[in-house]
Amino acid sequence: MSMVQALNSAMDVMMGRDDKVVVFGEDVGYFGGVFRCTEGLQRKYGTDRAFDTPIAEAGILATAVGMGVYGLRPVVEIQFADYIYPATDQLISSAARLRYRSAGEFTAPITVRTPCGGGIFGGQTHSQSPEAIFTHVCGLKTVIPSNPYDAKGLLISAIEDDDPVIFLEPKRLYNGPFNGHHDQPVTPWTEHPSGEVPDGHYTVPLSTASVVRAGEDVTVLTYGTMVHVALAAVAESGVDAEVVDLRTLVPIDIDTIVASVTKTGRCVIVHEATRTSGFGAELSALVQENCFYSLEAPIVRVTGWDTPYPHSLEWEYFPGPRRVAEGLRKAMGG
């Protein structure tokens, strides 16, 4: 399966298992979503369970909160992550606080799916990676898959979770491995060859990272599209790097991070989002706090630049294998 097909399968499986699961958002019903992730769900389950909404992100999330309180399990799509900001008040002040404010009497079992990241020439309003914003909010879980197998298992886990989950989908990976552009060759890893994805129900826990490449020289901490870029950079650099796909940013799998960095003694952090206050800063602090006496070199970050996402210069902004390979060599003292 492609990632689009895997996500569609996850929603199909859950809608078939639980009639409390409903899917809605802008163009997700009849049209099947702008990226076709919800294609066929309305035909199969009807307009009461897969339906379109107005272009009103705050309204979409407010409706989801109400549905969740009264026993449904909404899976809502925000058409692009760049459009999620009008809904942040509902996410932060209502959904994320509900269990705490009600002393456990109410929960908000909401899954918010949204495409994120660049690589498709979407420009500044269709390419953002806002994951760090949500990791700062107590009560929200933040997930970013990097391959179809994980995408389906993580989405099923998110839908079954009793608390709100922000499920960020790297749109550059929607339709499988890609050739990239100039500096952007990408090679998939072997843990899930050919994007093989089971048809039925299975889960990937919202708490575990995956070591997608074992290595001895340096640890690369990354997620989403950058997992593939990091693997290509390792091949280019010749550095024997261990690549860790975090999968879930909150809750973070600190045990896997510590075990890897303690083994290698070096750490490179890679993400597509802007550098300042990006999630890499939190990762750097965690590594410093937990692995200080194992570190043999300063932690290196390879990220997007602190500018709006450019259209014409997208491939200068997007961290490619060349930049990541330079970071690996820097961590090795080269």
Contacts in CASP RR format, 6 or more apart in sequence:
PFRMAT RR
TARGET T0000
AUTHOR 0000-0000-0000
METHOD contacts of the structure
MODEL  1
MSMVQALNSAMDVMMGRDDKVVVFGEDVGYFGGVFRCTEGLQRKYGTDRA
FDTPIAEAGILATAVGMGVYGLRPVVEIQFADYIYPATDQLISSAARLRY
RSAGEFTAPITVRTPCGGGIFGGQTHSQSPEAIFTHVCGLKTVIPSNPYD
AKGLLISAIEDDDPVIFLEPKRLYNGPFNGHHDQPVTPWTEHPSGEVPDG
HYTVPLSTASVVRAGEDVTVLTYGTMVHVALAAVAESGVDAEVVDLRTLV
PIDIDTIVASVTKTGRCVIVHEATRTSGFGAELSALVQENCFYSLEAPIV
RVTGWDTPYPHSLEWEYFPGPRRVAEGLRKAMGG
1 9 0 8 1.000
1 148 0 8 1.000
1 152 0 8 1.000
1 195 0 8 1.000
1 196 0 8 1.000
1 197 0 8 1.000
2 148 0 8 1.000
2 174 0 8 1.000
2 175 0 8 1.000
2 176 0 8 1.000
2 195 0 8 1.000
3 145 0 8 1.000
3 147 0 8 1.000
3 148 0 8 1.000
3 151 0 8 1.000
3 169 0 8 1.000
3 173 0 8 1.000
3 174 0 8 1.000
3 175 0 8 1.000
3 176 0 8 1.000
4 35 0 8 1.000
4 36 0 8 1.000
4 37 0 8 1.000
4 174 0 8 1.000
4 175 0 8 1.000
5 148 0 8 1.000
5 197 0 8 1.000
6 148 0 8 1.000
6 149 0 8 1.000
6 151 0 8 1.000
6 152 0 8 1.000
6 197 0 8 1.000
7 37 0 8 1.000
7 113 0 8 1.000
7 151 0 8 1.000
7 152 0 8 1.000
7 155 0 8 1.000
7 169 0 8 1.000
8 36 0 8 1.000
8 37 0 8 1.000
8 38 0 8 1.000
8 39 0 8 1.000
8 40 0 8 1.000
8 41 0 8 1.000
9 152 0 8 1.000
9 197 0 8 1.000
9 199 0 8 1.000
9 200 0 8 1.000
10 151 0 8 1.000
10 152 0 8 1.000
10 153 0 8 1.000
10 155 0 8 1.000
10 156 0 8 1.000
10 159 0 8 1.000
11 21 0 8 1.000
11 23 0 8 1.000
11 37 0 8 1.000
11 38 0 8 1.000
11 41 0 8 1.000
11 75 0 8 1.000
11 155 0 8 1.000
11 159 0 8 1.000
12 41 0 8 1.000
12 44 0 8 1.000
13 156 0 8 1.000
13 200 0 8 1.000
13 201 0 8 1.000
14 21 0 8 1.000
14 73 0 8 1.000
14 75 0 8 1.000
14 156 0 8 1.000
14 159 0 8 1.000
14 160 0 8 1.000
15 21 0 8 1.000
15 23 0 8 1.000
15 41 0 8 1.000
15 44 0 8 1.000
15 45 0 8 1.000
15 49 0 8 1.000
15 50 0 8 1.000
16 45 0 8 1.000
17 201 0 8 1.000
18 73 0 8 1.000
19 49 0 8 1.000
20 71 0 8 1.000
20 72 0 8 1.000
20 73 0 8 1.000
21 49 0 8 1.000
21 72 0 8 1.000
21 73 0 8 1.000
21 74 0 8 1.000
21 75 0 8 1.000
21 159 0 8 1.000
22 48 0 8 1.000
22 49 0 8 1.000
22 50 0 8 1.000
22 51 0 8 1.000
22 67 0 8 1.000
22 72 0 8 1.000
22 73 0 8 1.000
22 74 0 8 1.000
22 75 0 8 1.000
23 29 0 8 1.000
23 38 0 8 1.000
23 41 0 8 1.000
23 49 0 8 1.000
23 50 0 8 1.000
23 51 0 8 1.000
23 74 0 8 1.000
23 75 0 8 1.000
23 76 0 8 1.000
23 77 0 8 1.000
24 50 0 8 1.000
24 51 0 8 1.000
24 52 0 8 1.000
24 53 0 8 1.000
24 60 0 8 1.000
24 63 0 8 1.000
24 74 0 8 1.000
24 75 0 8 1.000
24 76 0 8 1.000
24 77 0 8 1.000
25 51 0 8 1.000
25 52 0 8 1.000
25 53 0 8 1.000
25 60 0 8 1.000
25 76 0 8 1.000
25 77 0 8 1.000
25 78 0 8 1.000
25 79 0 8 1.000
26 33 0 8 1.000
26 34 0 8 1.000
26 52 0 8 1.000
26 53 0 8 1.000
26 54 0 8 1.000
26 55 0 8 1.000
26 60 0 8 1.000
26 77 0 8 1.000
26 78 0 8 1.000
26 79 0 8 1.000
27 33 0 8 1.000
27 34 0 8 1.000
27 52 0 8 1.000
27 79 0 8 1.000
28 37 0 8 1.000
28 38 0 8 1.000
28 41 0 8 1.000
28 50 0 8 1.000
28 51 0 8 1.000
28 52 0 8 1.000
28 77 0 8 1.000
29 38 0 8 1.000
29 41 0 8 1.000
29 42 0 8 1.000
29 47 0 8 1.000
29 50 0 8 1.000
29 51 0 8 1.000
29 52 0 8 1.000
30 42 0 8 1.000
30 52 0 8 1.000
31 52 0 8 1.000
32 38 0 8 1.000
32 39 0 8 1.000
32 40 0 8 1.000
32 41 0 8 1.000
32 42 0 8 1.000
33 39 0 8 1.000
33 77 0 8 1.000
33 79 0 8 1.000
34 79 0 8 1.000
35 115 0 8 1.000
35 171 0 8 1.000
35 174 0 8 1.000
37 77 0 8 1.000
37 113 0 8 1.000
37 169 0 8 1.000
37 174 0 8 1.000
38 50 0 8 1.000
38 77 0 8 1.000
40 50 0 8 1.000
41 49 0 8 1.000
41 50 0 8 1.000
42 49 0 8 1.000
42 50 0 8 1.000
42 51 0 8 1.000
44 50 0 8 1.000
53 59 0 8 1.000
53 60 0 8 1.000
53 63 0 8 1.000
56 86 0 8 1.000
57 78 0 8 1.000
57 83 0 8 1.000
57 84 0 8 1.000
57 85 0 8 1.000
57 86 0 8 1.000
57 87 0 8 1.000
58 86 0 8 1.000
58 87 0 8 1.000
58 89 0 8 1.000
58 90 0 8 1.000
59 87 0 8 1.000
59 90 0 8 1.000
60 76 0 8 1.000
60 78 0 8 1.000
60 87 0 8 1.000
61 76 0 8 1.000
61 87 0 8 1.000
61 90 0 8 1.000
61 91 0 8 1.000
61 94 0 8 1.000
61 95 0 8 1.000
61 110 0 8 1.000
61 112 0 8 1.000
62 90 0 8 1.000
62 94 0 8 1.000
63 74 0 8 1.000
64 74 0 8 1.000
64 76 0 8 1.000
64 90 0 8 1.000
64 95 0 8 1.000
64 108 0 8 1.000
64 110 0 8 1.000
64 112 0 8 1.000
65 90 0 8 1.000
65 94 0 8 1.000
65 95 0 8 1.000
65 98 0 8 1.000
65 108 0 8 1.000
65 110 0 8 1.000
67 74 0 8 1.000
67 110 0 8 1.000
68 74 0 8 1.000
68 107 0 8 1.000
68 108 0 8 1.000
68 109 0 8 1.000
68 110 0 8 1.000
69 98 0 8 1.000
69 106 0 8 1.000
69 107 0 8 1.000
69 108 0 8 1.000
71 109 0 8 1.000
73 109 0 8 1.000
73 110 0 8 1.000
73 111 0 8 1.000
73 159 0 8 1.000
74 109 0 8 1.000
74 110 0 8 1.000
74 111 0 8 1.000
75 110 0 8 1.000
75 111 0 8 1.000
75 113 0 8 1.000
75 159 0 8 1.000
76 110 0 8 1.000
76 111 0 8 1.000
76 112 0 8 1.000
76 113 0 8 1.000
77 113 0 8 1.000
77 114 0 8 1.000
78 84 0 8 1.000
78 87 0 8 1.000
78 112 0 8 1.000
78 113 0 8 1.000
78 114 0 8 1.000
79 114 0 8 1.000
79 115 0 8 1.000
80 114 0 8 1.000
80 115 0 8 1.000
80 116 0 8 1.000
80 125 0 8 1.000
80 126 0 8 1.000
81 114 0 8 1.000
81 115 0 8 1.000
81 116 0 8 1.000
81 117 0 8 1.000
81 128 0 8 1.000
81 129 0 8 1.000
81 130 0 8 1.000
81 168 0 8 1.000
82 125 0 8 1.000
82 126 0 8 1.000
82 127 0 8 1.000
82 128 0 8 1.000
82 130 0 8 1.000
83 114 0 8 1.000
84 91 0 8 1.000
84 112 0 8 1.000
84 114 0 8 1.000
84 130 0 8 1.000
85 130 0 8 1.000
88 133 0 8 1.000
91 112 0 8 1.000
91 134 0 8 1.000
91 137 0 8 1.000
91 140 0 8 1.000
91 164 0 8 1.000
91 166 0 8 1.000
92 137 0 8 1.000
92 140 0 8 1.000
94 108 0 8 1.000
95 108 0 8 1.000
95 110 0 8 1.000
95 140 0 8 1.000
95 164 0 8 1.000
96 108 0 8 1.000
96 137 0 8 1.000
96 138 0 8 1.000
96 139 0 8 1.000
96 140 0 8 1.000
96 164 0 8 1.000
97 139 0 8 1.000
98 106 0 8 1.000
98 107 0 8 1.000
98 108 0 8 1.000
99 106 0 8 1.000
99 107 0 8 1.000
99 108 0 8 1.000
99 139 0 8 1.000
99 162 0 8 1.000
99 163 0 8 1.000
100 138 0 8 1.000
100 139 0 8 1.000
107 162 0 8 1.000
107 163 0 8 1.000
108 163 0 8 1.000
108 164 0 8 1.000
109 159 0 8 1.000
109 161 0 8 1.000
109 162 0 8 1.000
109 163 0 8 1.000
109 164 0 8 1.000
110 164 0 8 1.000
110 165 0 8 1.000
111 155 0 8 1.000
111 158 0 8 1.000
111 159 0 8 1.000
111 161 0 8 1.000
111 164 0 8 1.000
111 165 0 8 1.000
111 167 0 8 1.000
112 164 0 8 1.000
112 165 0 8 1.000
112 166 0 8 1.000
112 167 0 8 1.000
113 155 0 8 1.000
113 167 0 8 1.000
113 169 0 8 1.000
114 166 0 8 1.000
114 167 0 8 1.000
114 168 0 8 1.000
114 169 0 8 1.000
115 168 0 8 1.000
115 169 0 8 1.000
115 170 0 8 1.000
115 171 0 8 1.000
115 174 0 8 1.000
116 128 0 8 1.000
116 129 0 8 1.000
116 130 0 8 1.000
116 131 0 8 1.000
116 144 0 8 1.000
116 168 0 8 1.000
116 169 0 8 1.000
116 170 0 8 1.000
116 171 0 8 1.000
117 127 0 8 1.000
117 128 0 8 1.000
117 129 0 8 1.000
117 170 0 8 1.000
117 171 0 8 1.000
117 172 0 8 1.000
117 225 0 8 1.000
117 272 0 8 1.000
118 126 0 8 1.000
118 127 0 8 1.000
118 129 0 8 1.000
118 171 0 8 1.000
118 172 0 8 1.000
118 225 0 8 1.000
118 272 0 8 1.000
118 309 0 8 1.000
118 314 0 8 1.000
118 318 0 8 1.000
119 127 0 8 1.000
119 171 0 8 1.000
119 172 0 8 1.000
119 181 0 8 1.000
119 225 0 8 1.000
119 314 0 8 1.000
119 318 0 8 1.000
120 126 0 8 1.000
120 127 0 8 1.000
120 171 0 8 1.000
120 172 0 8 1.000
121 311 0 8 1.000
121 314 0 8 1.000
122 309 0 8 1.000
122 311 0 8 1.000
122 314 0 8 1.000
123 309 0 8 1.000
123 310 0 8 1.000
123 311 0 8 1.000
123 314 0 8 1.000
124 308 0 8 1.000
124 309 0 8 1.000
124 310 0 8 1.000
124 311 0 8 1.000
127 309 0 8 1.000
127 314 0 8 1.000
128 273 0 8 1.000
128 309 0 8 1.000
129 168 0 8 1.000
129 271 0 8 1.000
129 272 0 8 1.000
129 273 0 8 1.000
129 274 0 8 1.000
130 273 0 8 1.000
131 142 0 8 1.000
131 144 0 8 1.000
131 166 0 8 1.000
131 168 0 8 1.000
131 249 0 8 1.000
131 273 0 8 1.000
131 279 0 8 1.000
132 273 0 8 1.000
132 277 0 8 1.000
132 278 0 8 1.000
132 279 0 8 1.000
132 280 0 8 1.000
132 281 0 8 1.000
132 282 0 8 1.000
134 140 0 8 1.000
134 142 0 8 1.000
134 166 0 8 1.000
134 250 0 8 1.000
135 142 0 8 1.000
135 249 0 8 1.000
135 250 0 8 1.000
135 279 0 8 1.000
135 282 0 8 1.000
139 163 0 8 1.000
139 164 0 8 1.000
140 163 0 8 1.000
140 164 0 8 1.000
140 165 0 8 1.000
140 166 0 8 1.000
140 250 0 8 1.000
141 158 0 8 1.000
141 161 0 8 1.000
141 163 0 8 1.000
141 164 0 8 1.000
141 165 0 8 1.000
141 166 0 8 1.000
141 206 0 8 1.000
141 248 0 8 1.000
141 250 0 8 1.000
141 251 0 8 1.000
142 165 0 8 1.000
142 166 0 8 1.000
142 168 0 8 1.000
142 248 0 8 1.000
142 249 0 8 1.000
142 250 0 8 1.000
143 154 0 8 1.000
143 158 0 8 1.000
143 165 0 8 1.000
143 166 0 8 1.000
143 167 0 8 1.000
143 168 0 8 1.000
143 206 0 8 1.000
143 247 0 8 1.000
143 248 0 8 1.000
143 249 0 8 1.000
144 168 0 8 1.000
144 169 0 8 1.000
144 170 0 8 1.000
144 223 0 8 1.000
144 224 0 8 1.000
144 246 0 8 1.000
144 247 0 8 1.000
144 248 0 8 1.000
144 249 0 8 1.000
145 151 0 8 1.000
145 154 0 8 1.000
145 155 0 8 1.000
145 169 0 8 1.000
145 170 0 8 1.000
145 224 0 8 1.000
145 247 0 8 1.000
146 170 0 8 1.000
146 173 0 8 1.000
146 223 0 8 1.000
146 224 0 8 1.000
146 225 0 8 1.000
146 227 0 8 1.000
146 228 0 8 1.000
146 245 0 8 1.000
146 247 0 8 1.000
147 173 0 8 1.000
147 188 0 8 1.000
147 192 0 8 1.000
147 195 0 8 1.000
147 227 0 8 1.000
148 176 0 8 1.000
148 192 0 8 1.000
148 195 0 8 1.000
148 197 0 8 1.000
149 192 0 8 1.000
149 195 0 8 1.000
149 196 0 8 1.000
149 197 0 8 1.000
149 204 0 8 1.000
150 192 0 8 1.000
150 204 0 8 1.000
150 210 0 8 1.000
150 245 0 8 1.000
150 247 0 8 1.000
151 169 0 8 1.000
152 197 0 8 1.000
152 198 0 8 1.000
152 202 0 8 1.000
153 202 0 8 1.000
153 203 0 8 1.000
153 204 0 8 1.000
154 167 0 8 1.000
154 203 0 8 1.000
154 204 0 8 1.000
154 206 0 8 1.000
154 247 0 8 1.000
154 248 0 8 1.000
155 167 0 8 1.000
156 201 0 8 1.000
156 202 0 8 1.000
156 203 0 8 1.000
156 204 0 8 1.000
157 203 0 8 1.000
157 204 0 8 1.000
157 205 0 8 1.000
157 206 0 8 1.000
158 165 0 8 1.000
158 167 0 8 1.000
158 206 0 8 1.000
160 203 0 8 1.000
161 206 0 8 1.000
165 206 0 8 1.000
170 224 0 8 1.000
170 225 0 8 1.000
172 178 0 8 1.000
172 225 0 8 1.000
173 224 0 8 1.000
173 225 0 8 1.000
173 228 0 8 1.000
176 195 0 8 1.000
177 186 0 8 1.000
177 187 0 8 1.000
177 188 0 8 1.000
177 228 0 8 1.000
178 184 0 8 1.000
178 186 0 8 1.000
179 185 0 8 1.000
179 186 0 8 1.000
180 186 0 8 1.000
181 315 0 8 1.000
182 315 0 8 1.000
183 315 0 8 1.000
183 320 0 8 1.000
183 321 0 8 1.000
183 322 0 8 1.000
183 323 0 8 1.000
184 229 0 8 1.000
184 315 0 8 1.000
184 318 0 8 1.000
184 320 0 8 1.000
184 321 0 8 1.000
185 232 0 8 1.000
185 321 0 8 1.000
186 228 0 8 1.000
186 229 0 8 1.000
186 231 0 8 1.000
186 232 0 8 1.000
187 228 0 8 1.000
187 231 0 8 1.000
187 232 0 8 1.000
187 235 0 8 1.000
188 195 0 8 1.000
188 228 0 8 1.000
188 231 0 8 1.000
189 212 0 8 1.000
189 213 0 8 1.000
189 227 0 8 1.000
189 231 0 8 1.000
189 243 0 8 1.000
191 210 0 8 1.000
191 212 0 8 1.000
204 247 0 8 1.000
205 248 0 8 1.000
206 248 0 8 1.000
206 251 0 8 1.000
207 248 0 8 1.000
207 251 0 8 1.000
207 253 0 8 1.000
208 247 0 8 1.000
208 248 0 8 1.000
208 253 0 8 1.000
208 256 0 8 1.000
209 244 0 8 1.000
209 245 0 8 1.000
209 246 0 8 1.000
209 247 0 8 1.000
209 248 0 8 1.000
209 252 0 8 1.000
209 253 0 8 1.000
209 256 0 8 1.000
209 257 0 8 1.000
210 244 0 8 1.000
210 245 0 8 1.000
210 247 0 8 1.000
211 242 0 8 1.000
211 243 0 8 1.000
211 244 0 8 1.000
211 245 0 8 1.000
211 256 0 8 1.000
211 260 0 8 1.000
212 227 0 8 1.000
212 231 0 8 1.000
212 243 0 8 1.000
212 244 0 8 1.000
212 245 0 8 1.000
213 231 0 8 1.000
213 234 0 8 1.000
213 241 0 8 1.000
213 242 0 8 1.000
213 243 0 8 1.000
214 242 0 8 1.000
215 240 0 8 1.000
215 241 0 8 1.000
215 242 0 8 1.000
215 264 0 8 1.000
216 240 0 8 1.000
216 242 0 8 1.000
216 263 0 8 1.000
216 264 0 8 1.000
217 239 0 8 1.000
217 240 0 8 1.000
217 241 0 8 1.000
217 242 0 8 1.000
217 264 0 8 1.000
217 266 0 8 1.000
217 332 0 8 1.000
218 239 0 8 1.000
218 240 0 8 1.000
218 241 0 8 1.000
218 242 0 8 1.000
218 264 0 8 1.000
218 265 0 8 1.000
218 266 0 8 1.000
218 267 0 8 1.000
218 268 0 8 1.000
218 328 0 8 1.000
218 331 0 8 1.000
218 332 0 8 1.000
219 241 0 8 1.000
219 242 0 8 1.000
219 244 0 8 1.000
219 257 0 8 1.000
219 260 0 8 1.000
219 261 0 8 1.000
219 263 0 8 1.000
219 264 0 8 1.000
219 265 0 8 1.000
219 266 0 8 1.000
219 267 0 8 1.000
219 268 0 8 1.000
220 230 0 8 1.000
220 234 0 8 1.000
220 241 0 8 1.000
220 242 0 8 1.000
220 243 0 8 1.000
220 244 0 8 1.000
220 267 0 8 1.000
220 268 0 8 1.000
220 269 0 8 1.000
220 270 0 8 1.000
220 324 0 8 1.000
220 328 0 8 1.000
221 244 0 8 1.000
221 246 0 8 1.000
221 257 0 8 1.000
221 267 0 8 1.000
221 268 0 8 1.000
221 269 0 8 1.000
221 270 0 8 1.000
221 280 0 8 1.000
221 283 0 8 1.000
221 287 0 8 1.000
222 229 0 8 1.000
222 230 0 8 1.000
222 243 0 8 1.000
222 244 0 8 1.000
222 245 0 8 1.000
222 246 0 8 1.000
222 269 0 8 1.000
222 270 0 8 1.000
222 271 0 8 1.000
223 245 0 8 1.000
223 246 0 8 1.000
223 247 0 8 1.000
223 249 0 8 1.000
223 271 0 8 1.000
224 245 0 8 1.000
225 272 0 8 1.000
226 270 0 8 1.000
226 271 0 8 1.000
226 272 0 8 1.000
226 319 0 8 1.000
226 324 0 8 1.000
227 243 0 8 1.000
227 245 0 8 1.000
229 270 0 8 1.000
229 319 0 8 1.000
229 320 0 8 1.000
229 321 0 8 1.000
229 324 0 8 1.000
230 241 0 8 1.000
230 243 0 8 1.000
230 270 0 8 1.000
230 324 0 8 1.000
231 243 0 8 1.000
232 320 0 8 1.000
232 321 0 8 1.000
232 324 0 8 1.000
233 320 0 8 1.000
233 321 0 8 1.000
233 322 0 8 1.000
233 323 0 8 1.000
233 324 0 8 1.000
233 325 0 8 1.000
233 328 0 8 1.000
234 240 0 8 1.000
234 241 0 8 1.000
234 243 0 8 1.000
234 325 0 8 1.000
234 328 0 8 1.000
235 321 0 8 1.000
236 321 0 8 1.000
236 322 0 8 1.000
236 325 0 8 1.000
237 324 0 8 1.000
237 325 0 8 1.000
237 328 0 8 1.000
237 329 0 8 1.000
239 325 0 8 1.000
239 328 0 8 1.000
239 329 0 8 1.000
239 332 0 8 1.000
241 264 0 8 1.000
241 268 0 8 1.000
241 328 0 8 1.000
242 260 0 8 1.000
242 263 0 8 1.000
242 264 0 8 1.000
244 256 0 8 1.000
244 257 0 8 1.000
244 260 0 8 1.000
246 252 0 8 1.000
246 253 0 8 1.000
246 257 0 8 1.000
247 253 0 8 1.000
249 279 0 8 1.000
252 286 0 8 1.000
254 286 0 8 1.000
254 290 0 8 1.000
257 283 0 8 1.000
257 286 0 8 1.000
257 287 0 8 1.000
257 290 0 8 1.000
258 290 0 8 1.000
258 291 0 8 1.000
261 267 0 8 1.000
261 287 0 8 1.000
261 290 0 8 1.000
261 291 0 8 1.000
261 294 0 8 1.000
261 295 0 8 1.000
262 291 0 8 1.000
262 294 0 8 1.000
265 291 0 8 1.000
265 294 0 8 1.000
265 295 0 8 1.000
265 296 0 8 1.000
265 297 0 8 1.000
266 295 0 8 1.000
266 296 0 8 1.000
266 297 0 8 1.000
266 331 0 8 1.000
266 332 0 8 1.000
267 284 0 8 1.000
267 287 0 8 1.000
267 291 0 8 1.000
267 295 0 8 1.000
267 299 0 8 1.000
267 300 0 8 1.000
267 331 0 8 1.000
268 299 0 8 1.000
268 300 0 8 1.000
268 301 0 8 1.000
268 302 0 8 1.000
268 324 0 8 1.000
268 327 0 8 1.000
268 328 0 8 1.000
268 331 0 8 1.000
269 280 0 8 1.000
269 283 0 8 1.000
269 284 0 8 1.000
269 287 0 8 1.000
269 299 0 8 1.000
269 300 0 8 1.000
269 301 0 8 1.000
269 302 0 8 1.000
269 303 0 8 1.000
270 301 0 8 1.000
270 302 0 8 1.000
270 303 0 8 1.000
270 319 0 8 1.000
270 324 0 8 1.000
271 278 0 8 1.000
271 279 0 8 1.000
271 280 0 8 1.000
271 303 0 8 1.000
271 304 0 8 1.000
271 319 0 8 1.000
272 303 0 8 1.000
272 304 0 8 1.000
272 318 0 8 1.000
272 319 0 8 1.000
273 279 0 8 1.000
273 303 0 8 1.000
273 304 0 8 1.000
274 303 0 8 1.000
274 304 0 8 1.000
274 305 0 8 1.000
274 306 0 8 1.000
274 307 0 8 1.000
275 301 0 8 1.000
275 303 0 8 1.000
275 304 0 8 1.000
275 305 0 8 1.000
275 306 0 8 1.000
276 306 0 8 1.000
278 303 0 8 1.000
280 301 0 8 1.000
280 303 0 8 1.000
281 301 0 8 1.000
284 299 0 8 1.000
284 301 0 8 1.000
287 295 0 8 1.000
287 299 0 8 1.000
288 295 0 8 1.000
288 299 0 8 1.000
297 331 0 8 1.000
297 332 0 8 1.000
297 333 0 8 1.000
298 331 0 8 1.000
299 331 0 8 1.000
300 327 0 8 1.000
300 328 0 8 1.000
300 330 0 8 1.000
300 331 0 8 1.000
302 319 0 8 1.000
302 323 0 8 1.000
302 324 0 8 1.000
302 326 0 8 1.000
302 327 0 8 1.000
303 319 0 8 1.000
304 317 0 8 1.000
304 318 0 8 1.000
304 319 0 8 1.000
305 317 0 8 1.000
307 317 0 8 1.000
309 317 0 8 1.000
310 316 0 8 1.000
310 317 0 8 1.000
END
